[in-house]
Amino acid sequence: MTQSSQRLSFFEKAGYSLGDAAANVVFFSMILFQLNFYTDTLGISAAVAGALLLVGRLWDAFFDPMMGVMADRRKQFSGASPGAPDRA
């Protein structure tokens, strides 16, 4: 099985990047509103609110790669690997 080594053009890379940038703008705005909610509504200090968000990020930094490895090693019910193309 050979894989082609075609490179993505600049416009393809830019297109994917712009889509991801839009998602990150929405995500970042939600984080800012969450910090306002923690400090203004719940009344906790900014340091504690930041620590709460940091714990979630550290959790993700540890478990996301582990879950990715588990998903990559998992066999589908058909016996094919998850990245294999579907058979017609």
N, C-alpha and C positions, 0 to 999 in steps of 0.2 A: 504494500500500500504506500503510494508516494503522495506527498503533500506538495502542493504548488507553493512557491515562495513569492507570490505576488505581493507587492507593497501597496499600501493605501496611498492615494493621492492626498495632497494638502487639503483639498476641498472636502474629501470624505472625513479626514481627521477633524477638520473644523466643524463639520456638520454634527459629528458625534459629540464633540466638545461643547458646542452650543446647547445641545439638548441636555447634557449633564449639568451645564452651568445654570440653566433655568431651574432644574430640579433642586440644585444646591441653594439658589436664592430663596426658594420657597421653604426649604428645610431650615435655613439660617434664620429667616423671619419667624418661624415657629419657635425656635430656640430663644430668640429675644423676647417674644411674648411669654414664654414659659418662665424666664427669669423674672420678668415683671410680675407675673402671677405669684411666684414664690416669695418675692420680697415685699410686694405691696399688699396682696390679699392674705397670704398665709402669715406674713409678719416675720419670716425668718431672715437671718442676716445674709448679705450677699456672699460671704465666704462659705456659709453652709450650703446655699443654693448652688454655688460653683462646685463645691465638693460633691453634691448629689449628681450633677451632670458629669463630673469627672469619673465617678464610680461607674456610671453607665458606659462611658467611653472605654474605660479600662476593661470592663466586662466584654464589650464587643471586640476589643483588640486581642483578647485572649481566645474567645470562643468562636469568632467568625472564621479564622483560618482553620480551626479544628473541624468545624462543621463543613467547610469547603472540601477538606481532605476526605471526610466521611462521605460526602455526596459524590466526589469523584471516584471513590473506590466501590461505591454501591453498584450492583448489577441490577438492571431492569428485569421485569418479569419475563421479557422475551429472551433474556440471556445476553443481550447486547450491552455494551458499555453506554453510559448516559450521553456521551458525545457522539455516538455513532449515528449516521443518518438513517432515517426510516426506510424500510424496504417496501417496495411497491407490491 
